[in-house]
Amino acid sequence: MLDFLKRLFRGRKAPTEPEEPSDSGSRAIFWFNWTEMSGGGRNYGRLAYQHLLPHFSPNPENWDPGNYFFADGDYISRGSAMIPVAGPDAENCMARVAEIGSDSCYLIAVSGGGLLAFSNMDTALSSGDHLGYIGMTPCGSLDVSSFWQLADSLSLVPSCEIWGRNFRKKNFTFLDDEELQALGFNPRG
């Protein structure tokens, strides 16, 4: 767990909860069906981020000077991962995961302090034409340390950070700098 946090924050202090969270969405796991997304030779990680990142884009309608931390990977649980399931949308998400099979799932865990409501992202992703999107499990009941411990137990790898307009890559190779700039971000290696 400690190694995971060190890799994630590399010398920076871990984020704290936002002073006034807009909903329980300050921490969440977004679920995707990678088998559905990878048809036709598509890179499912790339497609998942193409679905999700526009919701974090620092465009005029969506500007949020907050900071967000991402980890991703195929669902590989080490031990008994206790994923919080609160509310009917999260229950539906986990029912779909059980139906599809967790070994067909790609996850993006997000934690941050800002104004964006992850529940709104889930609604938009669920109602749009987003190939492979399963749903979201909000993890606002977990403190930051417990959330990243959960991400580590799911074998998720720190991928990127958003600090206002700055997009810091860690293990992120899904979108190139030009694509990130088109979303309004300032990419940083």
C-alpha positions, 0 to 999 in steps of 0.5 A, a space after each residue: 500500500 505504501 509503495 502504491 501511494 509513493 508511486 502515485 504522489 512521488 514526493 507530494 503530499 496526498 490530496 485531502 478531501 475537498 472542503 465542501 464535496 459536491 456529492 459522494 463523488 470525490 472518489 469513485 471507480 469507473 467500470 468498463 467492459 474491455 472485451 466489448 471495447 477491444 473489438 476491431 483491434 481498438 485499445 480499450 484503455 484509450 477508448 475508456 479515457 476518451 470517454 472519461 477525460 472530456 468530463 475533466 476537460 478545462 473548457 469554459 463550460 466545465 472549468 474546475 481548478 481542482 486536482 484529480 488523481 487517476 489509476 487504472 487497469 484490468 480488474 485483478 483482485 488481490 485478496 478480498 476487495 471490498 468495493 463500496 456499493 451505495 445506491 441503486 446505480 452502483 448496485 446496477 453497475 455491480 450486477 452488470 459486472 457480475 453478469 459480464 464477469 469481473 475478469 472482463 472489466 477495466 477500471 479507472 479509479 479517480 480521487 480528487 478535490 474539486 467541483 466536479 460531481 462524478 455522479 453527473 459524469 456517470 449519468 452522462 456516460 450511461 445515457 450516451 453512446 459510450 461503447 463498453 461503459 458499465 457504470 460507476 461505484 462512488 467511494 466517498 465513504 472511504 477516506 483517501 488512504 483507504 481508497 488508494 489501498 482499495 485501488 492497490 488491492 485491485 492491481 490498479 496502476 497510477 496513470 495520471 494527474 490533473 492539476 487545473 489545466 495541467 495534465 501530468 502523465 505517470 504511466 499514461 500512454 493512451 492519448 498523445 499531447 495533441 489530443 490532450 491539448 485539444 481537450 484543453 489540457 497542458 500536458 506534462 511528462 
